[in-house]
Amino acid sequence: MDALFPDWLKVILLGLLATGFGLSWLARKRPDVAWLQVFRLPTVHLSEEERIRRRRVANRITALEIVAAGLVLPLLYALSTVMMFNDFKTLPTIIVGVCSVLCIGLGIWLFVRNSV
């Protein structure tokens, strides 16, 4: 990155970026100043139903990610144990299994709760 841009140019670009964000923030805070509205970023106004639908979809995706984490956790433990040439020990295996079951159960519970 040093060969691409000299330090003085990086400072100038950072200053321009900070100025742009500052003007955008000021445009939102001061809607009565007309010339600042040029710097205002567009916002999407969602209806209440659309917000609820998007939140529900996001919660379902999160639930699926938690279930996936519960499925991958034992695989990662097994893979790391084999790659490090270690033996499987009882206590860590039980802990990983319990955490995996808890993640899967929590994910399913969240998914069912948000599907209703």
N, C-alpha and C positions, 0 to 999 in steps of 0.2 A: 504494500500500500504506500510505503514511503517513496517508491520510485514512480508511482502513478501521479500523486499530488504532492507538491511541496507543503511544508507546514503552514506557511502564510495563507495559502489558498484554502487549506482545511479550516483555519480559523475564520476566514471570511464566509465560507459556506455554512459553517456552524452558526455564525452570527445571523446570516440571512434566514436560516431555518428557524432559529429562536425568535426572530422578529416576526416571521410569518405566523408562528403559533401564538405569539403574544397579540398580534393584531386580530387573529381569529377569536381569541378569548375575549378581547375587548369588544369585538363586534357583537358577541352574544350578550355581554353584560350591558352594553349601551346601544340598544336598538334605535334610540332617538338620534344618533349621529349618522347622517346619511352616507358620508364618505367611507365610514368603517364597514358598512354593509357589503362593500365589494369583497372584503376579506372573509365574510361569513361563509362557513362551510354549510352545504345543504344538509338538512336533517329530515328524516323520514318520520312522519307522524302516523303512528299505528293506532288503529281502533282498539278498544279494550278486548274484543274477541280475538283479534290478531295477536295481541300480546299474550293472552292466555294460551292460544294455540302454540305460539312459538316457545313459551315457557314449558308447556307440556312436552313438546318435541325434544327440547333440550334436556329435560329430565329423563326422557326415555333413552336418549343417547348416552347420558351419564350412567344410567342403570346398566345398559349393555356394556359400557366400558368397565364397570365394576365387575360384572360377570366375567368378562374377558380377562381381567386382572386375576380373578380367582382361578381361572383355568390355566393361565400362563405361569402363575407363581410356583406350583410344584415342578413344572417343566424347567424353569430357571434354576430351581434348587437342585434338581437332578443333574442338569447340564453342568452347573458350576462344580458340583461335587465330583462328577466324573472327570471333568477337565483338570481339576486340581489333584487328581489321583488320590482322593480321600475316600474313606469308607462312609457309608450311610450310618449315621448315629440315630438312636431312637428318639431322644428328646427334640433335636431340631426337626426331624421328620414329622413328629407329632405336632410341633408348633406350626410348621408350614402347612400341614394338612388342616389344622383347625382354622388358620387364617384363610386358607383357600375356601373352606366350607362357609365361613362367615362372609367372605366377599361374595360368593355365589348367592347365598341366602339374602344378603342385603340387596344385591342387584335385582334379584327376582322380586323381593318385597317392594322395592322402589318402582319397578316396572309395572307390577300389578296395581300399586297405589295410584300411579299416574295414568293408567289406562281407563280407569273408571270415569 
